[in-house]
């Protein structure tokens, strides 16, 4: 038996621009992971795959014969599309029975009506009373993580893959993208699958025409998977001492509807939208560049300490002498980049009619600007009511959370216990996913 996992994600910078191959985005991989164990059973029925999700009481069975995958009961489009893509790529003839078990870390879903269990090496899991289709998600990319980890597990079972190899990671990524798009019924930006595969990255999407109309047939899928997709997935990381703090606002947004409104506005008002697009891209790139500059500042430790004692709004009111301490330093640029990103997203929302930064989210983020240790924040991804995402000084986190507990404006916010993950898909100790009887 072997075990693998893939991380969750947050799109910190690049909302909507991530759909366009002309622009780059900053995707942070996060510590909650989708996991999968896989093992072959020589005593079971050949060319049969059993998949289970014990946390949600889910079970699916499949057979594969003469290049055709057949479901023996309940359907799951993400599992099926992944198997079809991998089997079309590998074209196996006869194989032992395969058993796959899927796990998800607690942060992916609502934690109501759950039972907590710990695996053999004390990894925490929540077992849900309801079917997976009836449990609300938190928007961390569970389907992308599932497809990526399942692709990895199947490739590892049938062939030798090296998760340190850029070539093998590209194969995993390309197969997972094809499978995920097929399961969703559309070709999305792909940043979630890219982050699940590669970890925290600066991402620029592939050309959608690369995989448009790809059939699950060996010759065609192999040609496409092994081509250079000319996408960008450059490894990156937040500076040491700075952490992403995600707040679940327990709202709810329909991302496809928001995206549809923005894309319709782009079609209807190309010149107007291009102007906003360019300003938003400049702010995104400024954030990425100045975070990198901040990390190598000679007085970086002093800057972090200064930020832990001051809020964004209090810095704006400092006298000239105090500001000299920061002048020509990237910290002010990071702060202003967040403000410009929010401004352009609000303009985009107003022009398109999409509620990208709703008034309630604006009020929350503005409140955060009065809290020492908060560097900046956005409504992540496509926006809406789901969450707020802050960059904060790590040493100030406890004080930040305590401050919000005293402020009624944050009554609807649940702070999630997340860490940045530098790595994407990886092999795990199987004891992380095994339980004592």
ZAMARGU-4260 file (C-alpha; in steps of 0.2 Angstrom, whole numbers, plus 5000, padded with zeros to 4 digits):
<rodrens>
0) 5000/5000/5000 | 5006/5018/4996 | 4998/5035/5001 | 4999/5052/4992 | 4992/5069/4996
5) 4989/5085/4987 | 4987/5103/4995 | 4972/5115/4995 | 4974/5133/4988 | 4970/5151/4990
10) 4971/5163/4975 | 4979/5178/4984 | 4981/5189/4968 | 4974/5186/4951 | 4956/5185/4953
15) 4948/5184/4935 | 4965/5188/4927 | 4969/5170/4930 | 4957/5166/4916 | 4968/5175/4903
20) 4985/5168/4898 | 4992/5185/4896 | 4992/5188/4915 | 5000/5180/4930 | 4993/5175/4947
25) 4999/5171/4964 | 4992/5155/4971 | 4996/5149/4989 | 4996/5131/4992 | 4988/5127/5010
30) 4991/5114/5023 | 4974/5105/5022 | 4976/5090/5010 | 4966/5078/5000 | 4974/5060/5003
35) 4972/5043/4994 | 4979/5026/4998 | 4981/5013/4984 | 4985/4995/4984 | 4983/4980/4972
40) 4974/4964/4978 | 4979/4949/4968 | 4965/4939/4975 | 4951/4951/4970 | 4943/4952/4953
45) 4955/4957/4939 | 4953/4974/4930 | 4941/4980/4944 | 4943/4996/4954 | 4935/4999/4971
50) 4935/5017/4978 | 4929/5022/4995 | 4927/5038/5005 | 4924/5032/5023 | 4922/5050/5029
55) 4906/5052/5019 | 4901/5034/5018 | 4904/5034/4999 | 4908/5018/4988 | 4911/5017/4970
60) 4915/5002/4959 | 4922/5001/4941 | 4928/4989/4928 | 4940/4992/4914 | 4939/4981/4898
65) 4944/4984/4880 | 4948/5002/4884 | 4931/5006/4892 | 4928/5011/4910 | 4911/5005/4917
70) 4903/5010/4933 | 4895/4996/4943 | 4884/5007/4953 | 4884/5025/4960 | 4893/5038/4949
75) 4906/5051/4953 | 4911/5062/4938 | 4928/5067/4946 | 4933/5049/4950 | 4927/5042/4933
80) 4936/5056/4923 | 4952/5053/4932 | 4952/5035/4929 | 4947/5037/4911 | 4961/5049/4908
85) 4974/5039/4916 | 4969/5022/4909 | 4968/5030/4891 | 4986/5037/4894 | 4993/5020/4901
90) 4982/5008/4891 | 4984/4993/4903 | 4977/4976/4897 | 4975/4965/4913 | 4979/4971/4931
95) 4975/4965/4948 | 4960/4972/4958 | 4964/4990/4964 | 4958/4997/4981 | 4958/5016/4983
100) 4953/5025/4999 | 4950/5044/4999 | 4953/5056/5013 | 4951/5074/5016 | 4957/5085/5030
105) 4944/5094/5041 | 4946/5111/5034 | 4938/5106/5017 | 4920/5105/5023 | 4908/5111/5036
110) 4912/5103/5052 | 4894/5101/5058 | 4887/5084/5062 | 4904/5075/5062 | 4913/5063/5073
115) 4932/5065/5076 | 4944/5051/5073 | 4963/5050/5073 | 4973/5039/5062 | 4987/5028/5068
120) 5000/5042/5068 | 4987/5055/5075 | 4981/5064/5060 | 4964/5071/5063 | 4949/5067/5052
125) 4931/5071/5053 | 4918/5058/5048 | 4902/5065/5042 | 4884/5059/5045 | 4878/5066/5028
130) 4882/5061/5011 | 4896/5071/5003 | 4884/5080/4991 | 4875/5087/5006 | 4890/5094/5016
135) 4895/5112/5012 | 4912/5115/5006 | 4924/5129/5011 | 4931/5133/4994 | 4948/5126/4996
140) 4949/5116/4980 | 4943/5098/4985 | 4939/5092/4968 | 4956/5098/4961 | 4965/5090/4975
145) 4955/5074/4973 | 4958/5073/4954 | 4977/5077/4957 | 4980/5064/4971 | 4970/5051/4962
150) 4980/5054/4946 | 4996/5052/4956 | 4991/5036/4965 | 4985/5027/4949 | 5001/5032/4939
155) 5012/5026/4954 | 5003/5010/4955 | 5005/5006/4936 | 5022/5014/4933 | 5037/5022/4942
160) 5035/5040/4945 | 5047/5052/4953 | 5038/5067/4962 | 5055/5076/4962 | 5055/5075/4943
165) 5048/5090/4933 | 5043/5079/4919 | 5033/5067/4929 | 5025/5082/4938 | 5020/5089/4922
170) 5012/5072/4917 | 5002/5072/4933 | 4997/5090/4930 | 4992/5088/4912 | 4982/5072/4915
175) 4973/5079/4930 | 4969/5095/4921 | 4961/5085/4907 | 4951/5075/4919 | 4946/5089/4930
180) 4939/5099/4915 | 4930/5084/4908 | 4922/5081/4925 | 4917/5100/4927 | 4911/5100/4909
185) 4921/5116/4905 | 4939/5121/4904 | 4943/5133/4919 | 4958/5142/4923 | 4967/5127/4930
190) 4976/5136/4944 | 4968/5124/4957 | 4975/5109/4949 | 4992/5117/4946 | 4994/5122/4964
195) 4988/5105/4970 | 5002/5098/4959 | 5016/5110/4961 | 5012/5119/4977 | 5013/5138/4980
200) 5016/5146/4963 | 5016/5161/4951 | 5004/5154/4938 | 5000/5158/4920 | 4987/5147/4912
205) 4988/5135/4897 | 4979/5139/4881 | 4962/5131/4883 | 4963/5125/4865 | 4977/5114/4870
210) 4964/5102/4878 | 4948/5107/4870 | 4939/5091/4863 | 4952/5079/4869 | 4945/5062/4869
215) 4950/5048/4881 | 4959/5038/4868 | 4977/5033/4870 | 4985/5040/4855 | 4977/5057/4856
220) 4978/5059/4875 | 4996/5054/4875 | 5001/5067/4862 | 4992/5081/4871 | 4999/5076/4889
225) 5017/5075/4883 | 5016/5091/4873 | 5023/5108/4880 | 5008/5117/4886 | 5018/5133/4888
230) 5010/5137/4905 | 5020/5145/4919 | 5020/5137/4936 | 5035/5145/4945 | 5038/5140/4963
235) 5036/5154/4975 | 5033/5157/4994 | 5028/5170/5006 | 5042/5178/5016 | 5047/5170/5032
240) 5037/5178/5047 | 5022/5182/5036 | 5007/5171/5036 | 4991/5169/5027 | 4976/5170/5038
245) 4959/5164/5031 | 4943/5168/5038 | 4927/5158/5034 | 4913/5170/5033 | 4900/5156/5032
250) 4892/5165/5017 | 4890/5158/5000 | 4894/5163/4982 | 4891/5155/4965 | 4907/5157/4957
255) 4901/5152/4939 | 4888/5166/4940 | 4901/5179/4946 | 4913/5174/4932 | 4899/5174/4919
260) 4895/5192/4923 | 4913/5198/4922 | 4916/5189/4906 | 4900/5196/4898 | 4906/5214/4903
265) 4923/5210/4895 | 4914/5206/4879 | 4902/5220/4880 | 4914/5234/4885 | 4932/5228/4879
270) 4941/5244/4880 | 4934/5249/4897 | 4937/5231/4904 | 4955/5231/4897 | 4959/5247/4907
275) 4953/5239/4923 | 4962/5222/4919 | 4979/5231/4916 | 4978/5241/4932 | 4973/5226/4942
280) 4988/5216/4934 | 5000/5230/4939 | 4994/5229/4957 | 4995/5210/4957 | 5013/5211/4950
285) 5018/5225/4962 | 5012/5214/4976 | 5022/5199/4971 | 5038/5209/4967 | 5037/5219/4983
290) 5034/5203/4994 | 5050/5196/4986 | 5059/5213/4989 | 5053/5214/5007 | 5060/5196/5011
295) 5077/5202/5006 | 5077/5219/5015 | 5092/5222/5026 | 5080/5228/5040 | 5067/5215/5037
300) 5066/5209/5055 | 5063/5227/5061 | 5050/5230/5048 | 5040/5215/5054 | 5041/5220/5072
305) 5036/5238/5067 | 5021/5231/5057 | 5016/5219/5072 | 5013/5235/5082 | 5005/5246/5069
310) 4989/5244/5059 | 4988/5249/5040 | 4977/5264/5045 | 4989/5270/5059 | 5004/5269/5047
315) 4995/5281/5035 | 4994/5294/5050 | 5012/5293/5055 | 5022/5309/5055 | 5035/5312/5042
320) 5050/5306/5053 | 5042/5289/5057 | 5038/5287/5039 | 5056/5289/5034 | 5059/5272/5043
325) 5048/5264/5029 | 5052/5276/5014 | 5058/5267/4999 | 5055/5251/5007 | 5044/5238/5000
330) 5032/5236/5015 | 5023/5252/5010 | 5022/5245/4992 | 5014/5229/4998 | 5001/5238/5008
335) 4997/5250/4994 | 4996/5235/4982 | 4983/5227/4992 | 4973/5243/4992 | 4975/5245/4973
340) 4969/5227/4970 | 4954/5229/4981 | 4950/5245/4972 | 4951/5238/4955 | 4941/5222/4960
345) 4927/5234/4967 | 4927/5244/4950 | 4926/5227/4941 | 4911/5222/4952 | 4902/5239/4949
350) 4905/5239/4930 | 4900/5220/4928 | 4886/5219/4941 | 4896/5204/4949 | 4896/5205/4969
355) 4915/5203/4969 | 4918/5212/4985 | 4901/5214/4993 | 4898/5228/5005 | 4899/5216/5020
360) 4916/5210/5015 | 4922/5228/5012 | 4917/5232/5030 | 4926/5217/5037 | 4942/5221/5027
365) 4941/5239/5032 | 4940/5234/5050 | 4956/5223/5047 | 4965/5239/5042 | 4963/5245/5060
370) 4971/5229/5068 | 4990/5229/5071 | 4999/5215/5062 | 4988/5215/5047 | 4997/5219/5031
375) 4983/5218/5019 | 4968/5208/5014 | 4957/5203/4999 | 4941/5193/4996 | 4951/5178/4988
380) 4948/5170/4971 | 4932/5176/4962 | 4926/5185/4977 | 4909/5184/4985 | 4903/5180/5002
385) 4914/5165/5006 | 4929/5171/5015 | 4942/5185/5018 | 4960/5182/5016 | 4973/5192/5025
390) 4992/5193/5025 | 4998/5195/5043 | 5014/5196/5054 | 5015/5178/5061 | 5020/5184/5078
395) 5005/5195/5079 | 4992/5181/5075 | 4986/5178/5093 | 4983/5196/5096 | 4974/5198/5079
400) 4962/5184/5083 | 4959/5190/5101 | 4956/5208/5094 | 4943/5201/5082 | 4934/5191/5096
405) 4931/5208/5105 | 4923/5216/5089 | 4905/5211/5084 | 4909/5215/5066 | 4919/5198/5066
410) 4905/5187/5074 | 4902/5178/5057 | 4920/5175/5054 | 4929/5158/5059 | 4948/5159/5057
415) 4954/5143/5049 | 4970/5135/5055 | 4980/5135/5039 | 4999/5135/5034 | 5007/5138/5018
420) 5013/5123/5009 | 5028/5125/4998 | 5026/5107/4990 | 5012/5101/4980 | 5008/5082/4978
425) 5018/5071/4988 | 5020/5054/4995 | 5014/5051/5013 | 5017/5038/5027 | 5002/5026/5025
430) 4999/5027/5044 | 4992/5044/5041 | 4977/5036/5033 | 4976/5019/5043 | 4965/5017/5058
435) 4965/5005/5073 | 4950/4994/5072
</rodrens>
